[in-house]
Each structure stands twice: as C-alpha cells, then as structure tokens.
C-alpha cells in the first residue's frame, strides 16, 4: 500500500465519505491556481533569488507579478507586501516587531479575547517580556464595544491588533471605527485579515491600518504561503536602518519595505543595475553590483550613510570570484 493510499484510507475508516464544510479553517486549492503554479514547479523552477541566470530571472518575475496581484487585491503598493509562510508568521513579526521597535515610546498593547491563537500567543510572550497587554472582551454580538476599546488606548500605547473577520463566528469588526482612534493617538493598528481577503472589500488607502496579515490557504490558495502588508512610513519607524551584511538583492526584493521606500537607499538604487547591464539593456547581470562583500557587525548601520553602504567588489574581483 502506497503512502497516499494509507493516508486516504485513514480518512474513510468505515467507507463513509466525510463532508468538510469549514472553509473558514482551510480551503481546497482552486484548479486555476494549480494550473498557474505547475509550470513553476516542473519547468520554470529557478530560484527567484538567483540573479545570474535566466531561470532565476523568470522566477523573480513570477514572484513580483504575484506581489502586484496581492497588492491589487487590497489596493496597496507592491512595495508594501512582504511574503511569509502564512498568517501566523505574518502576525508574529507584525506584533512583536512593532512592539519592540517602538518600545521607547511605551509598552501598552491592546487586543481582543476572540483573536486567533497566533495573536494571543504573541501577546502572551510580550506580556512575559514586561509589555502591558490589555485583552478586551467582546459583546454578545461578537463585536468589540468601541467605547471600551477607546478607553483601553492608554497614553504611550504602541499597537492594537484586531481580527477583521473572525475565523469561528464570522463576525466582521468595524475596522475603520477601530483604527481611527488608534491613528489619532499615534498607535499602530494591526489587522488579521486571513478570513477577510477576497471575501469582503478591502481598500487599504481608505482604512486606518498600518499592518495587515493574509493567508493563501483560506482563499483557495496553497498552504504555507502568506503575506504581510506593511504601510510605508509608519509601521517601520522613521529611521531607515539596515545591517552592513545585507546585500542589495535582499533589500531590493522587499525584505524591508521601509528601506525600499527610501530614495537615497543604496540597496534600492542598485536594484536595476543588479539585474540589467546599463550598456546593453539586456538581461546580462552587471558583475559590479551583483555581489557584495559580507562582513560581520554587531551594530546596525544607517543605510543612507555613504560610509556605511555595503562594500562592492570591482569588476576584476567579481570575475575572479
């Protein structure tokens, strides 16, 4: 008996055909999604991070096209979309990252009792790290009392995390009304939209939201694929920083949305040069910018500072390498 037969037999121990109706938990992959994915799993299987050959270029174009498609779903800028392995991974860096980044401002955090377990677990860990976490109850309707919510926004609060559509009850929170007092007090609103994307209209420029989490397998996509919306400017802080060990490609590929928004960032300006030769305009990699020296450092350095930009190999050194 094959592994597949053994697993499938376990689903039908007595010959009965089970019925799965909980598409709020997960969904089957849409056949159209499978058809679009198959060529990149069998023929165009290049690593998108490989910038020295055509297979990598094709993979990168596919990844960037997907980024544009996700951003168009919520009317965001493609530079504001960061890939993750799912909503759980999106929630963790959004909540923990923002909390630690803005800790100098304060440490109060706000969330609801009906949030996804990944959000509550992240809040619990921050509570153990001496953050002041307020977990608010909801009304019988499942909606949060806006007066109670606003009262919980203490001075110096850093972040408030509220789920858009609840994964168990289907309750739709009023994100506009929740995010407005947060924005007024300089608090980062984070929204878990794993259940909302593709089901309710989301227009991020019209919503007071700085961070939003998505998951593919909740909307007919494959598992272990997710995204995090990071609003440029606010969510990542006012100071643009990157480590000296970061390569131009790493920053340019959206690993740090705030860095990509900086006009003076060396990492962003070298993106086009790393992919194309300025003389031939062809897909021949420019060796001068294609590689950077990696050297260890304990302190992050300012990306805009010319003295702190990653060291670059000369053309002769690149060819020899």
VENHU-V827770 format. One line per field, one symbol per residue. phi: phi as a letter, one per 40 degrees, with the letter a starting at -180 (. if undefined). psi: psi as a letter, one per 40 degrees, with the letter a starting at -180 (. if undefined). burial: b if it has 9 or more other C-alpha atoms within 8 Angstrom, else e. A space follows every 50 residues. Layout:
phi=???
psi=???
burial=???
This chain:
phi=.ccccccccccbcbgcccbbbccccabcccdccccccddccbbccccdcc bbaccccccccccccccccccccbfbcdccbbcbcicccccccccccccc cbcccibcbbabccccdccccccccccccgccbbbccbcccgcccccccc cccccgcbabbbccbccbbgcbcccccccdccccbgbccbbcbcccdgbb cbbcccbcbbbabbacccbgbccgbaabcbcchcccgcccbacccccdcc cccgcbcccccccccdcccccccccbcccbfbcbccccbcbbcbbcacbc bccccdcbcdcbccccccccc
psi=hidddddddddgdfeihihhegeddiiihhdddddddddeeddgfihdeh eeiddddddddddddddddddddefihdeehhiaeidddddddddddddd dfdddaehihaideiiddddddddddddfeihhhhiiiideeiihddddd degiheidihhhhdhhedeehhigddddddddddefhhhhhhfdedhedi hhgddehghdhhiihdeeffiiifhaihhhhhdddeidhhiiieehiddd ddeedhddddehdehddddedddddihedefifhhhddediihhiiidhi ihdehdeeihiiiidddddd.
burial=eeeeebeeeeebeeeeeeeeeeebebbebeeebbeeeebbeeebbbbbeb bbeebbbbbbbebeeebbebbbbbbbbbbbbbebbbbbbbbbbbbbbbbe bbbeebbbbbbbbebeebbbebbbebbeeebebbebebeeeebbeeebbe eebeeebbbbbbbbbbbeeebebebeebbbbbbeeebbbbbbbbbbbeee eebbeebbbbbbbbbbbbbbbbeebbbbbbbbebbbbeebbbbbbbbbbb bbebeebbbbebeebbbbbbbebbbbbeeeeeeebbbbbbbbbbeeeeeb bbbbeeebbbebbeeeebeee
